[in-house]
Amino acid sequence: PNAGSTVNSQILNEVSQCVESINGVKEGRWKATLTFYKPMLRDQALSAEFPREFIGISLPEQPNKYYFVLRFNKIVLESDSSIQLIMEKLQSYKSRVALNFEGFQYQLGDFQLRVGKVVPSHSENLRGIVME
């Protein structure tokens, strides 16, 4: 087994136990997906007209929405979740890397805490842990 994956799994279990030991109430599972997109340009002369790259995010609390972050332009866009199918059919941008964030959600006093693992889409290789 991958030693890094084993260490991350142990840390994730320890963090979950710590949250529960300070009276964190497990409310269920959560999952979010972050995707890095790059353009599929047929005409390189048009490259200045399109964002060089951007990030797409789906969030569990907004299942019918999809968010784009255009880092270079410092813009955040909200769209209907069907935009992913439209982009796929238009073949204007393709997914370069997609990461799934999944784990458990806790209520801790006035705070909502999410603890989970980071896994590339279509893979089981644990890349890290996340706390929100």
N, C-alpha and C positions, 0 to 999 in steps of 0.2 A: 504493500500500500504506500501511497504517497505520504511521506512524513509531514509535509506542510499541511496536507488535508487533515491528517490525524490531529495535529496540534490545533488547527482552526476548529475542528469539531469539539475538541475538549474545551477550548476557550468558550465556544458558543454554549455548551452545556453548563459551564461554570457561571457564565453571565446570567443565564436563565435561572439557575438555582439561587444566585444572589438576589435577583429581582423578587423571586418568590419568598426568600427569607426575610425581606423587608416589607412583607405584606402586599406585594404586587399581585393583582388578581388577573389571571390569564383569561382574556376575552375571546380568544380564537386565533385563527391563522390569518396572515396577510401576505400579499404578493404584489410587487410592482416590477415593471420592466423598463429598462433604459436601453435605447438603441442609438448607435452612432450611424448617421447616414452620410453618403457621399453622392455627388451628382453622377449621372451616366450621360455625359455629353456626347452627342453625335458630331457637333460642330464646335471645335475648340475655340473658335472666334467668339462664341457666346459665353465663355467661361466667366467673364466679368459681370454678366447679368444675373448669375445664379449664386446663391450662397455656396461657398466652397465646401462646407460641411455643417451639419447641425445635429442636435440631439432630440430624440423623441422620447416622451415619457408617458407611461400609463400608470395611473394611481388607483388603489383599491377603493378610495372613497368617492371617486368620480368614474365609474365603470363605462359611462357612455361618452367620455371625453378623452381626447388625446392632446398632449401638450408638446410644443416644439420650442426649443431654446436655440436661437441663432446667436451664438456667442460673439461672433465678429460684429454683428449689428446691434448687439445688446437688446434683443427683442425676444419676448415670450409670446407665443401664439396659442390660442385655445381653439380646438376644432372638434367636430364629431369624430367618434372612434372609427367611422367608416373611411376616414381619410387614408388609412393604411392600405385598404384595398384599392382605392383610387390611385395612390402612388405606385402600387404594384402593377396595375393595369397600364398606366401611362409610361412606365419604365423610365421615369425621370430621375429617381434616386434609388439607390439600393442600400440595404443594410450592410454595414461593414462589420460591426460587432454588436451583439445584443447580450445584455446581462439581466438575469432574473434576481430579484431580491425577494427572499421568502423566509418566513419564520412565524413567530408568535407576537401577538399584541397584548400588552398588559395595561391595566389601569392602576396607577400608583398615586393615590391621593388626587390632586388636581391635574396630574399629568397623564398623558397617554404615552407609553413607551413601546417601541417596536424593536425587537431583537431578531436578527436573522442572518442567513448566509447569502453570499454572492456567488452565483453559478452562471457560467456562460450558457446561453440557450443551446439546446441540442447537446448538452454535455452534463456529466455529473461531477466534474472536477471542481471542487470547492476552491474559489479564488480568494475568499476572505469573509469577514463578518461585518455586519452593519448594525448600528444602534441609532435610532431616531427618537 
